[in-house]
Amino acid sequence: MMDDEPIQTGRQLGLYSCHTCGRVSERQGHAAPDAPLACPRCGTHLHHRNPRSLERAWAYTWAAIVLYLPANLLPVMTTISLQGAVDHTILGGIHELWMNRDWGLAVIVFVASVAVPIVKIASLVLLLLSAGRNSTWCSRERTALWRGIEAVGHWSMLDVFVVVLLVGMIHFGPLAGVEPEPGLVAFGAVVVLTILGVSSFDPRLLWPDPADNPPQPNASPPPHE
Amino acid sequence: MPGLNIPQAAARPASAPAPEAASPVLVGHPGLVVCDECDAVHKRIRLSRGVVARCRRCGALLGRGHVVTPTGQLAFALAALVFLLIGNFAPLVTLDLQGIHKTVTMPHAIWLTAQAGEPITAVLACVTAIVFPAMLVLLRLYVLGSLIRGRVPPGFRFAMRALRFATYWSMVEVFLLSALVSIVRSAGIADLVPGMGLFAYAALTLLLTSTTAAGLHSIWKLGSRLGAG
């Protein structure tokens, strides 16, 4: 391993990596730095930094934060039994599992429905704030954080599927029934919005290496393209 | 963890074509890999089976040694199609409450959710648990089936980009865990027997995870070799 060799970036060498098909392209010839480039193999637009990545990720994050309250305050389902109808929120459902001594299940649902969305939103805000300031602090760790929240993102859909399946399973008229409630839409929207927020954030913004922007008057792209 | 970086001179091909004046030319560099997450440039190396290449600078996954050949991937996709059909048409569970029998399938549960006044939730569950997994399997069959016979299928680029989208939004593994959670939660209400559909979904999860882990770059390359772009 030649770990001591300096690392060069695609932006320094004029190389573009296609995120769709992996082809590495080198731009040759004189063109405006912001001229649109399409990958010759698959047609995806090539950028050294995704355009308006921060704005889009902020928009999704704010929408997720706003919807987080109804997602947790409104009931996600109603159970009907001979004793009457009872509303359940996400947290209420976890509390119930815990009281029924289903410890393992309570932990799984807590992690998927409460911990993952909170950690994702908090991490997104941290990444967006630090990337907005061109921070060079702990770039490797922040990229790993981004990778982590991208990997666990869709597990929060767990509760949406659980309610849909319970609605399908428990419909015995007045004896026992489960009905979905509006909180579920808000919860599903939070999950989808955080996934969109994470995927529209360009992790290359976490690497604002000064050597990345060499003073080349003809070829240096603007900071955020 | 292999991952080499290259000196500046090596990045420029010795026989670079003359730059044209007006339109930029994009010259391919099959010998290089650029990290998607931090833009670091690495020299491409051949990975043996099961080996994983990570970026030297940020630790991102750059590639995996392919465990499954294209023919094998086609076989996996065919098996996945069979399990997908069983998983959606066979009952996930059978319930029994005081003599009333109920069998549950995912399409039926989604339909009931839509009927109960939550159509948006029903659509969300439908696309992530049924539509995108089905698209993922069918597009893999379409693309691989053609490429293996040495032909590039019509609409290859579009099919591949749709395949990438479907893979990203398919949530079969989450659905499987949800089915287990909902079975435990309803076990207190009714007597309940897991059905064929549940086992089919378990098999589908295994198949899809093992085929999608390698990513789509090898299929793009196969298409390129046969003349697509």
Boltz contact constraints between the chains, C-beta under 6 A:
constraints:
  - contact:
      token1: [A, 5]
      token2: [B, 5]
      max_distance: 6.0
  - contact:
      token1: [A, 7]
      token2: [B, 5]
      max_distance: 6.0
  - contact:
      token1: [A, 7]
      token2: [B, 40]
      max_distance: 6.0
  - contact:
      token1: [A, 7]
      token2: [B, 57]
      max_distance: 6.0
  - contact:
      token1: [A, 8]
      token2: [B, 41]
      max_distance: 6.0
  - contact:
      token1: [A, 9]
      token2: [B, 39]
      max_distance: 6.0
  - contact:
      token1: [A, 9]
      token2: [B, 40]
      max_distance: 6.0
  - contact:
      token1: [A, 10]
      token2: [B, 34]
      max_distance: 6.0
  - contact:
      token1: [A, 10]
      token2: [B, 39]
      max_distance: 6.0
  - contact:
      token1: [A, 10]
      token2: [B, 41]
      max_distance: 6.0
  - contact:
      token1: [A, 11]
      token2: [B, 39]
      max_distance: 6.0
  - contact:
      token1: [A, 13]
      token2: [B, 11]
      max_distance: 6.0
  - contact:
      token1: [A, 13]
      token2: [B, 41]
      max_distance: 6.0
  - contact:
      token1: [A, 15]
      token2: [B, 34]
      max_distance: 6.0
  - contact:
      token1: [A, 17]
      token2: [B, 34]
      max_distance: 6.0
  - contact:
      token1: [A, 19]
      token2: [B, 36]
      max_distance: 6.0
  - contact:
      token1: [A, 21]
      token2: [B, 220]
      max_distance: 6.0
  - contact:
      token1: [A, 22]
      token2: [B, 217]
      max_distance: 6.0
  - contact:
      token1: [A, 24]
      token2: [B, 29]
      max_distance: 6.0
  - contact:
      token1: [A, 24]
      token2: [B, 32]
      max_distance: 6.0
  - contact:
      token1: [A, 24]
      token2: [B, 34]
      max_distance: 6.0
  - contact:
      token1: [A, 25]
      token2: [B, 26]
      max_distance: 6.0
  - contact:
      token1: [A, 26]
      token2: [B, 27]
      max_distance: 6.0
  - contact:
      token1: [A, 26]
      token2: [B, 29]
      max_distance: 6.0
  - contact:
      token1: [A, 27]
      token2: [B, 24]
      max_distance: 6.0
  - contact:
      token1: [A, 28]
      token2: [B, 19]
      max_distance: 6.0
  - contact:
      token1: [A, 28]
      token2: [B, 25]
      max_distance: 6.0
  - contact:
      token1: [A, 28]
      token2: [B, 27]
      max_distance: 6.0
  - contact:
      token1: [A, 29]
      token2: [B, 19]
      max_distance: 6.0
  - contact:
      token1: [A, 29]
      token2: [B, 20]
      max_distance: 6.0
  - contact:
      token1: [A, 29]
      token2: [B, 24]
      max_distance: 6.0
  - contact:
      token1: [A, 29]
      token2: [B, 25]
      max_distance: 6.0
  - contact:
      token1: [A, 31]
      token2: [B, 24]
      max_distance: 6.0
  - contact:
      token1: [A, 40]
      token2: [B, 26]
      max_distance: 6.0
  - contact:
      token1: [A, 40]
      token2: [B, 229]
      max_distance: 6.0
  - contact:
      token1: [A, 41]
      token2: [B, 224]
      max_distance: 6.0
  - contact:
      token1: [A, 41]
      token2: [B, 229]
      max_distance: 6.0
  - contact:
      token1: [A, 42]
      token2: [B, 157]
      max_distance: 6.0
  - contact:
      token1: [A, 43]
      token2: [B, 157]
      max_distance: 6.0
  - contact:
      token1: [A, 105]
      token2: [B, 184]
      max_distance: 6.0
  - contact:
      token1: [A, 140]
      token2: [B, 58]
      max_distance: 6.0
  - contact:
      token1: [A, 143]
      token2: [B, 37]
      max_distance: 6.0
  - contact:
      token1: [A, 143]
      token2: [B, 58]
      max_distance: 6.0
  - contact:
      token1: [A, 154]
      token2: [B, 171]
      max_distance: 6.0
  - contact:
      token1: [A, 154]
      token2: [B, 174]
      max_distance: 6.0
  - contact:
      token1: [A, 155]
      token2: [B, 174]
      max_distance: 6.0
  - contact:
      token1: [A, 157]
      token2: [B, 171]
      max_distance: 6.0
  - contact:
      token1: [A, 157]
      token2: [B, 174]
      max_distance: 6.0
  - contact:
      token1: [A, 158]
      token2: [B, 174]
      max_distance: 6.0
  - contact:
      token1: [A, 158]
      token2: [B, 178]
      max_distance: 6.0
  - contact:
      token1: [A, 160]
      token2: [B, 125]
      max_distance: 6.0
  - contact:
      token1: [A, 161]
      token2: [B, 175]
      max_distance: 6.0
  - contact:
      token1: [A, 161]
      token2: [B, 178]
      max_distance: 6.0
  - contact:
      token1: [A, 162]
      token2: [B, 178]
      max_distance: 6.0
  - contact:
      token1: [A, 162]
      token2: [B, 181]
      max_distance: 6.0
  - contact:
      token1: [A, 162]
      token2: [B, 182]
      max_distance: 6.0
  - contact:
      token1: [A, 164]
      token2: [B, 109]
      max_distance: 6.0
  - contact:
      token1: [A, 164]
      token2: [B, 113]
      max_distance: 6.0
  - contact:
      token1: [A, 164]
      token2: [B, 125]
      max_distance: 6.0
  - contact:
      token1: [A, 165]
      token2: [B, 109]
      max_distance: 6.0
  - contact:
      token1: [A, 165]
      token2: [B, 182]
      max_distance: 6.0
  - contact:
      token1: [A, 166]
      token2: [B, 182]
      max_distance: 6.0
  - contact:
      token1: [A, 167]
      token2: [B, 109]
      max_distance: 6.0
  - contact:
      token1: [A, 167]
      token2: [B, 112]
      max_distance: 6.0
  - contact:
      token1: [A, 167]
      token2: [B, 113]
      max_distance: 6.0
  - contact:
      token1: [A, 168]
      token2: [B, 104]
      max_distance: 6.0
  - contact:
      token1: [A, 168]
      token2: [B, 108]
      max_distance: 6.0
  - contact:
      token1: [A, 168]
      token2: [B, 109]
      max_distance: 6.0
  - contact:
      token1: [A, 168]
      token2: [B, 112]
      max_distance: 6.0
  - contact:
      token1: [A, 169]
      token2: [B, 95]
      max_distance: 6.0
  - contact:
      token1: [A, 169]
      token2: [B, 104]
      max_distance: 6.0
  - contact:
      token1: [A, 169]
      token2: [B, 186]
      max_distance: 6.0
  - contact:
      token1: [A, 170]
      token2: [B, 186]
      max_distance: 6.0
  - contact:
      token1: [A, 170]
      token2: [B, 189]
      max_distance: 6.0
  - contact:
      token1: [A, 172]
      token2: [B, 97]
      max_distance: 6.0
  - contact:
      token1: [A, 172]
      token2: [B, 100]
      max_distance: 6.0
  - contact:
      token1: [A, 176]
      token2: [B, 189]
      max_distance: 6.0
  - contact:
      token1: [A, 179]
      token2: [B, 116]
      max_distance: 6.0
  - contact:
      token1: [A, 180]
      token2: [B, 113]
      max_distance: 6.0
  - contact:
      token1: [A, 180]
      token2: [B, 116]
      max_distance: 6.0
  - contact:
      token1: [A, 180]
      token2: [B, 118]
      max_distance: 6.0
  - contact:
      token1: [A, 180]
      token2: [B, 121]
      max_distance: 6.0
  - contact:
      token1: [A, 184]
      token2: [B, 121]
      max_distance: 6.0
  - contact:
      token1: [A, 185]
      token2: [B, 120]
      max_distance: 6.0
  - contact:
      token1: [A, 185]
      token2: [B, 121]
      max_distance: 6.0
  - contact:
      token1: [A, 188]
      token2: [B, 121]
      max_distance: 6.0
  - contact:
      token1: [A, 188]
      token2: [B, 124]
      max_distance: 6.0
  - contact:
      token1: [A, 203]
      token2: [B, 37]
      max_distance: 6.0
  - contact:
      token1: [A, 204]
      token2: [B, 38]
      max_distance: 6.0
  - contact:
      token1: [A, 204]
      token2: [B, 39]
      max_distance: 6.0
  - contact:
      token1: [A, 207]
      token2: [B, 38]
      max_distance: 6.0
